[in-house]
Amino acid sequence: MPHITLTLDQDTADMLAARIDDAAPSLEDVAYQALYQVAQQRDENVGYRRRCTCGWLEKFADNPELPVHFDAQTNEYWITDNPARSSLIVRYCFSCGGAAPLSKRHSLFAHVPPTEKSRLAKLCEGIVTFEDAINRLGPPDFDTPGGMMVPSGDESDQEKSIILRTLMYRGLSDTADLLFSQRPNSDGVSLMVWAKPLEDKRKAD
């Protein structure tokens, strides 16, 4: 069998370690994360992911009169007049069109191993309504009538939105939260698995 050798720079190696050090990683976890990072790095170096090298993003962020800010925690540039209220992530440089730095937002969340995703999927098999979820999993941690807003799909009014009920379960997994949201114009529900913020995981530990 031929061997494949992957060479990772230090930033990529540190990012890879951060993604898998919260649990005993399987060979599948390590291979997936390594190949994902290598592919992302390749995209950075060629094609549409050519990085910005002109320095204008830094200059914009350093100018207090402009609504451009740099967040060191996520390694992202934002356009905002109030980061606590709302913001838009800058994906490309306004001047040269090169890609902004790779976001580190994923490093703020726990890694959900494939085995855990499979366990949660099996746990939720057959749940198609909110009543099914409550009967199977018990009372949720949060039951929010307006927990999610999605476009209505009305072509005559593209700004119209639908407010959807959501249930959230936070105690069924060490690394993930389960979110059941109402399907638009239906009594059915959709399941989403959200990685826990690492701050929440540390508090639980």
N, C-alpha and C positions, 0 to 999 in steps of 0.2 A: 504494500500500500504506500503511495507517495506521501511525503510529509509536506505540510504547508507551514512556513515560518512567517509570523506576523510581527512586524516591528512597530511599536507604539511610542509616540513621544511622551514626555513626562506628564503633560496635562491630560492626555488621553488615558494614560495608565491610571492616574489618580481618579479620573472620572469613572473609569471602569471599576476600580476598587470600591468607590463610594456606592455604586449601584448594587453590589453583590455582597457587601460586608455585613449586612444586617441578618443574614441567614447562611447556613451551610450551602453554598451554591452547588448545583449539579453541573456535570460537564456540559449539558445543554445550555444552562444559564450562562456559563462562561463563554462558550462558543458564540452564542447569540449576541451577547453584549460586545465581545471583541469584534465580530464581523460588522455589527451595526456601527460601531465607532469608526472602523476603518472605512466603511462605505461613506459615512458622513464626512470624514476627512478628505476622501477623494472628491466628493462633491464640492468641498471648500476650495479645492485647488484647480478645478476645471469647470467649464460651462457656466451655468447661471449662478453658481455659488462662489464665483470669484470674490475674494474678500476686498473690502474697502481698504485702500492704502493711502488715500489722499489726506487723511487726518481731519477732515472737516467735521465729522461727527463729534470728535473731541472738542473742537473749537466751538461748535454750536452749544454743546453742553456746558462749556466753561463761561458762556456769555449769559449773565443773569437776566438780560433783557429778552432772551428767547425762551420759549416754552419747551425746551429740550433738556432732559435730565438723564443722568446715567445712574443706574442702580447697581452697585458693586456686588450685592448679594446674588442677583440673578444674571449679572453681566449683560444687562439689556439697556438700550437707550429708549426713552419714552418721550412722547409728546403729551404734555399735560400742563394745566394751570393749577392743579391741586392733586398730587399723587394719591392722597387719601380718598379722593372722590372718584376719579375716573382717569384713564390714560390709554394711549394707543402705543403699541410696541413698534419701534422703527425696525423694519426688516432690511432696508437697503439705504445706502447713503444718498442724500439729496443731491450731492454734487457729482460724484463719479459713477453712481449706480452700483457700486460694489456692495457685497453682502455685509451686514452688520455682524459683530462678533457672535459666536455661537452662544445661545442662551444656556445658563446653568440652572434654569428653573426646575428641571427634573431632579436635580440633586437635593432639592428641598423636600422631596417626597420619598416614601419608602418604596423599595422594590418589591413587587408582588410576583413571587415565583410562579412558573407555569403550573406546578403541582397545586398551589393554593388557588389559582384561578379555576382549575378543574374541580377542586373540592367545592368551591363556592357555586360553580355552575350546577353541580350535581345536587347541592343543597337546595337550590332554587328551581329544580326541574318541576314542571307542571304548574308553576305560579303564573297565572294569567290575569289576575285581578288583585286589587288592594286587599280584598277579603281573604283571598288565598294566601297572600303574604303574611297577614296578621295571624291567620289560623296556623300557618306553618312555623312562623318565626317569632310570634308573640308581638306585644306592643312595640312600635318603633321608637327610636330615640327622638325623632322629629317627625311630625305630621304637618306639613305646610301646605295650606290650600293654594297659595300662590308661589310655590317653590321654584317654578321654572317658567320662562317666557320664550315662546317660539313664534316664528312667522306664521300667519294664518293660512298662507297659500292662496289667498284671494288676489288674483292678478289685477283686479280693478282697484285694489287698495293695498299696495305692497308694504305700507308702513303699519298695517293692522297686525296686531299680535294676539296670541291666545295664551291665557294664564293656565298653567297646569298644576294639579296637585302632585306632591311628592312625599314619599316616605323614605326616611334614612335610618339605616341600622349601622351603628358604629362598633358594637361589641361582639360581632361574629367572627372577626378576623384581627390578627395582630398587625397586619400590613395594609388592609383595605377596608373601606366603607362600602356598604351596599345601598344603592339608590334606586327606588322604584318610582318611575314617573308615568303619569297618565298619557296615553297615546292621544294625539289630537283627534277630536271628533269620534272618540271610541271609549268604551268602558274598560278596554284592556290596558295593560301596563308594560313598560319596557324596563329592563334591568341594566344598570350601569355599575361597574366596579371601579371605584375611585381609590387610587393609592393614598394612604394616610399621609398628612404632613408629618415630617420627621419630628417636629416639635411636639405634636400630639403623641407620637409613639414613645418619645423619651419620657413624657409625663406618665404614660401608662406603665412604663418599666420602673 
